[in-house]
Structure formats: structure tokens, C-alpha cells
Amino acid sequence: MVRWASSRYVVVIATRPPRIPMTDPAPSPITAAILVIGDEILSGRTKDKNIGTIADYCTAIGIDLRQVRIVPDEASEIVDAVNALRTRYTYLFTTGGIGPTHDDITADCVAAAFGVTIDVDPRAKAMLLERHKPEDLNEARLRMARIPAGADLIANPISKAPGFRIGNVFVMAGVPAIMQAMLDEIGPTLATGARVLSETIEAGNLPEGNYASGLGEIAKAHPGVSIGSYPSMTQQGFANRIVVRGKDSDAVARARVEIADLVAQLKAADGKA
């Protein structure tokens, strides 16, 4: 499977903020899942870089990313995962498996999941001809123009081989730079929800065990927000951060004040204020 991760190809990936679509938020929660397809991800040979990009994008536009699944290049696994996730969430984003080699079977599997036929799409073939001479469009390259019946194409400004959308499923490339370009293409078509607000309280080197009980009580008192404690290691030792997330600014602010008070009291008692 060609992933542009070997010595044959060099892809320079520039990290940039997502291009946010300017649409009105939908009244009900918008949810999503990611399906990563590829033996090379599961084996550890290729390190996934797409999950974080899609997660950042979803968070920025108020889409709740609820699940990430990674499956091998096996038809039954892909079909089952597509059907399970597309029926449960508003959107399903897939990455990987739409290249020119025999094990690039994502398009066929998505077609099978929807119960539709798949064949070379004239629109997709025309896109490939923007990059390749007609005599160079061999059978392998034409595999990248095979699109399920009824699908809309997702433009690929980098290498021209398109992704596609069918129903609520967006099928994109596994190469990070190309996936991000495709994500930018589909962004304006996505429904958006209320954006998640986030507040961080620095707990410093105050041990989690000192505030775990109090933090749990605050979490119970504020069911509308998500509260998490995230330790990290620095040169000075542990540095803990408590993050409050939610869509109601007042609820987030109230929880933040209570947590900040808890941390201040514990630091004072511990002589770390």
C-alpha cells in the first residue's frame, strides 16, 4: 500500500490551524467518529498523524468526536466498522486505503457497506488526467478513480486522486498532507455545533492524590462539564494541570472557580502556595 512513507517519497507536512467553516451551529449535538484503515498503522510501521488533525478540526467547529477505530486492510473488518460507526454518529471520517495498489480496498468496502456498485468515475478520471498523461493512466492508477455509485467527490489539490463522500461517510487519503487538504475541502459542508470552551487550572507539583477526592466532588456538582487531571513530567518534576471543558460558559466558569479554590487551599496546607 503506497503511503508515501518510504524512501521513494518525501512529504513535507506543514502544521497549520484548521480552516474553520463559517456556518450557524446546529441545534442538536453533532457527533463524529474516525476510522483509520491500514495494516501499517496497526503494526507500528507508520505512525498516525491524522487523528489529532481531525480531532482539532472537530473541536474547533463544535463537533463532538466520540470514537476512533483502527482496522486492518481486511474487507470484513472495514465493512463492519463503516456500518457500525456511520449509523451511530452524525459523521464518519475514514483515512487510508484509497491508493493504487491491491490492498487499497477502502472504496470497495464502503461501496459494499452501502450496498452500491463501484466503477471508474468519469469525474475522478478527469481529475487524474490533470496530473497524468492518458497513456500513463494504467490499471493501477485507474483504481484511484473507482468511486461508489452516488458518491460526491472530495477534491485533492495535491496529487489529484480524489476522496469521496457517500451519505454521512467521508473517505480521505492516509497521507497527512493530502488528508488535511481534503479536510479543508469538506469543512464548509459540515454542520457545526456549539463550541467547547476550555479552562486550565495549574496545580503545579501538587500530587493528584491530594486533590482527587475534592475534584471528584466538584465533578459531581457540575454534571454539565467535563473535568480532567493531566500530569506531565518536566525538568523540575511533575506538573499537573486540571482542565474544565464544556459548552456552557457560566457552568465552566463556576467549576473553574471551585477547582482553583481547592488547589489554592491544598497548596497552602502543603506549604506550596
MARTIDO-278297 format. One record per residue (C-alpha): residue in three letters; x, y, z. Coordinates in steps of 0.2 Angstrom, whole numbers, plus 5000, padded with zeros to 4 digits. Example, Ala and Ser with C-alpha at 12.3 -4.5 7.8 and 13.67 -1.06 7.14 Angstrom:
// residues 2
ala506249785039ser506849955036
END
This chain:
// residues 273
met500050005000val500850164995arg500850285010trp502250405004ala503150345020ser504550255011ser506150325004arg505350334987tyr504350484993val504650635004val503150735010val503450895020ile501950925032ala501751105037thr500651115053arg499351255052pro497751295060pro496151225053arg495151325041ile493551355050pro491951355041met490851495045thr489151415047asp487751435060pro487851305074ala486651165073pro485351155087ser485750975092pro487450895096ile488450855081thr489550695083ala490850605073ala492050455073ile493650425064leu494050255055val495950235052ile496250095039gly497950015037asp499049865042glu500549985043ile499650085057leu499249935067ser501049865065gly501850025071arg502750045055thr501850205051lys501450325065asp499650405063lys499650595061asn497850615055ile496850585071gly497550735080thr497250845065ile495450795063ala495150805082asp495750985082tyr494651025067cys493150945075thr493351035092ala493651205083ile491951195075gly490951115089ile490850935083asp491050805097leu492250675091arg491650525101gln492650375094val494250325085arg494450155077ile495950075068val495649925057pro496749815046asp496649805027glu495349675028ala493649695019ser492549615033glu493349725046ile493149885036val491349855031asp490849815048ala491749965056val490950085042asn489250015046ala489350025065leu490050205065arg489050285051thr487450235059arg487950295077tyr488750465073thr488250615063tyr489850595053leu491150465049phe492950515043thr494050375036thr495850395032gly496950275021gly496650135009ile496250234993gly497850224984pro498350124968thr498949954975his498049794978asp497749814996asp496949984994ile495249924997thr494350065006ala493250124992asp492649944988cys492249915006val491250075008ala490350034992ala489949865000ala489349945016phe488150055007gly487649914995val488050004979thr489149974964ile490850044961asp491750084945val492850214937asp492050384939pro492250494924arg492450644935ala493850564945lys494750504929ala494750684923met495550734939leu496950604937leu497150674919glu497650844927arg499250754934his499550604922lys499650594903pro498250474896glu499550344891asp500150344909leu498450304917asn498750124919glu497650004928ala498450034944arg498150224943leu496350204937arg496050114954met496050284962ala494650334950arg493550194956ile492150284966pro490550204973ala488950254964gly488050404970ala489550474979asp490150654978leu492050684975ile493250774988ala494550874978asn496350834981pro497350984976ile499050904980ser499050734970lys497350754961ala496750574966pro495050614974gly494250564990phe492350544991arg490850575002ile489350455002gly487950485014asn488750545030val490450455027phe491950555021val493350445013met495050535013ala496850495010gly498050425023val499450545018pro499350685031ala499650825020ile498350765007met497150725021gln497250895028ala496950975011met495450865009leu494850915026asp494951095021glu493851055006ile492450965016gly492451095030pro491251215023thr489951075020leu489951015039ala488651055051thr489351145066gly488851135085ala489151245100arg491051255103val491851185118leu492551305130ser494151265140glu494951325156thr496551265163ile497051275182glu498851245185ala499151135200gly500951135199asn501850995208leu500350965220pro500150775219glu498550715211gly498150605226asn497950765237tyr496550835226ala495750685218ser494350675231gly493950855231leu494050865212gly492850715211glu491550805222ile491650965211ala491450855196lys489850785203ala489250955207his489451015189pro488750875178gly488750985163val490551005162ser492050885159ile493450895172gly495150805169ser496850805178tyr498350785167pro500050755174ser501650785165met503450775168thr504650925167gln506450955172gln505851015189gly504750855192phe502850835190ala501750975184asn499950945185arg498551035175ile496651025178val495651065163val493751105163arg492851085147gly491051125142lys489851225131asp489051325144ser490251475149asp489451505166ala489551325171val491351315165ala491751475175arg490951415191ala491851245190arg493451335187val493251445202glu492951295214ile494451205207ala495551355209asp495051375227leu495351195230val497051195223ala497451355232gln496951285249leu497851125247lys499451215241ala499351325257ala499151175268asp500551095260gly501651245260lys501751255241ala500751415239
END
